[in-house]
Amino acid sequence: MNASMLSYILFSCLLLSVQAQNCSVREIILYTKLLLMDSSLSCPCRETAVSSCSCLPIAEPGHELACFVDGTQHMLENNVSSTTVTAMLNKSFQIQLDRRLCESLAREHQCQYKTKGTVKEFLNKILRTYQAVNK
């Protein structure tokens, strides 16, 4: 078993043990900050251009979790950043959405957005959202 699999298993156990905390705010903030330290995430979002950059949904209020699931899934499928950390975030968002945790971020299971942004903008949206929940 490699280190990334072990960290994924440990994270999954941690998630299951802290379900009562609903939003897993501290973990999500930590993992999002880790991803934001990756300097390769700063390329522009061009939906029509064929590039390694991704355009991800910037969620409307009440649709954050669904958009966070979609966006992190896209990041995983396109190897945008650290697969292990992105997988942890994706799993956490999916659990929150499926179990109706952190309800203010998941009024619906469908991602609704008016704009798309770079990976960095998407991650900053996650960070701002969970920092607001933490207050």
N, C-alpha and C positions, 0 to 999 in steps of 0.2 A: 504494500500500500504506500503510495507516494505522499509527500507532505501536503499537497493541495487537497487530496482526498481526505486526509486526516483532519485538516482545518475545516473542511466542509462538514464533515461528520460532527466535529465538536461544535461548530456553529449551529447546526441543526438541533443538537441536544440542548444547546443554550436557548435557542428560540422556543423549544417546547417547554423548557423549565421556567421561562419568564412570560408566558402567555398572559398572565394576569396584568402585566404592565401595558398591555394593549399595543402601543405604537412602537415599541423597541427603539425609542428615540435616540438614546445614546449610541447604540450600535450603528444605526443608520447614519447618524452624523459622522461618526468615526470612519466608516467605510466610504462615505461620500468624500470626505476630506482626503482620504488616501488616494482615491481615483483622481481628484482634482490636482494632486501633485504631479500627475503625469503630463509633461509638457507637450506631448504629441496630440493632445486633445484640442489644441487652439486653432486648428484649421477652419476655414469658413464653411458655412452650410450652403451648398449649391445643389438643389434637388435635381437639376437637369444635367449637371456635370457628372462624368464618371470619375470618381475619385475615392480615396480612402476615407473621406470625411462623411459624416452622417448628419442628417437633419432629423431631429427628434422632436416629438410633440411637447409644447409648453402648455401644460394643462390649464383648463378652466377650473374655477373653484368648485369643489365637490367631485371632481373627476381625477384628482391627482393620483390616487393609487392605481387606477386602471391605466393611466398614461405612464406612470412609473414602471408598471409591469411591462407594458408594450415597449417602452424605450430601452429598458435594461435587457429585454429579450432581443431586441434589435442589436444592441451592443454585443451581446454574446454571440449571436449568429454571424456577425461581421468582424469578430475579434478586434473590437475597437480599443479595449483596454485590458487590464488584468482580469482574466477570465474567472479566477477564484473569487475575487472581491465582488465582481459584477454578478456572479452566480449567487453569492450570499445575499446581495441586495435584492436581486430578482426573487429569490425564494422568500425572503422576508416580506416583500410587497405582496407576493401572491398569497401568502398565509394571511396577512392582514385583510386582503380583499375577500378571500374565500370565507374567512371566519367573521367577517364584518367587524373587525377591530378598527380602531381609529376612525370612527364613523364620519367625522367631519370631512375626511379626505376621500370618502367612498360612498357618495350618495347613489351612484350608479356604477355598474360594472363595465361601462363603455367609456373609452377614452374620448373626451371632447376637447378640442383645442381650436384656437383661431390662428395661431402661428406655430412655426417650427423654428428650432434654433440649433446651434452647434451642440456638440456633446458637452462642452464646458457650460454653456447656458442651461442645458438640461440638468446637469449635475448641480449647478448653483440653485436652480428651482427646487430640487430635492432638499438641498441644504437649508434654504430659506424657509421652506414649508415645515420641515421638522424642527427647526429652531423656533419657529412660531408656536408649534404644538408644545414645545418644551417650556414655554413661558407660563 
